[in-house]
Amino acid sequence: MVLFGGLIAAISISFSHTTHSTVIKRVMDIQSDVIAILQSNLGVPVGAIMPHPDTPVLGAIPEMDSMSVIGILASLEEQYGITVDDDEISADVFATVGSLTTFVESKLK
């Protein structure tokens, strides 16, 4: 029985690690998509927006204006099949790469 219990514990640990790794990969994929959408809609070169959650967006990128926000939201809605209501949009959502990524993640739940 100890062997069986140990096997279950090993499977549980492996599953937990795999699930955690999968979640991290998904967040990184969403962040990469968010950055690509930002760069495309803002017309900035690839690599201009650093792939880090703390990278500032609103107020830090001169091309970011109200029209670009609409384009970014439309691209995110199309990419992820989400709907963003007007009352969900705030400066906080567009403050950083991480805040926009977190917003998209919340819409996918």
DOLUM-841792 format. One record per residue (C-alpha): x, y, z. Coordinates in steps of 0.02 Angstrom, whole numbers, plus 50000, padded with zeros to 5 digits. Example, Ala and Ser with C-alpha at 12.3 -4.5 7.8 and 13.67 -1.06 7.14 Angstrom:
BEGIN
506154977550390/506844994750357/
//
This chain:
BEGIN
500005000050000/501455011950033/502055009649854/500315013549789/500185028949901/501905034849844/501395032649662/499845043249690/500885056649776/502145056549632/500745058049504/499945071949604/501585081649615/501905078849429/500145084649385/500305099849496/501975104449415/501275101549240/499725111949277/500795126149347/501945125349196/500455125349079/499725140649165/501375149949154/501535145548969/499755151348936/500095168049023/501695170248923/500765166148761/499415178848802/500735191748847/501625188548681/499975190548588/499585206548684/501285213748639/501095208948455/499365216948451/500015232748535/501485234148413/500375231048262/499015243348313/500235256648369/501355254748218/502915252648322/504315240848271/504385223048334/505385223348495/504905241148538/503805234948681/504805224948806/504095207748850/503935211149036/502345213349139/502955229949211/503265237849040/502235253849038/500995256448897/499795270748929/500755287048940/502385278848888/502055275748703/501705291848607/500665282548476/499415276948609/497825287148593/495955284148605/495845277648426/497245265348455/496355259048612/494845254948504/495935245848378/496835236148514/495195230948594/494475225548425/496045215148392/495955206948564/494105203048541/494465195148372/496005185648430/495195178248585/493335178348545/492975189648692/491815204448713/492395219948804/491065231548872/491365250348881/491245250449070/492685237849082/493935249649003/494995260949111/496735268149115/497195254449238/496875241049106/498105249348986/499385254649117/500635240549082/500875225148975/500475214949131/498855224049170/498225221748992/498745203448993/497845200849160/496295209049088/496295197248939/496565182249054/495065187649160/493975188449004/494465170548959/493875162949124/
//
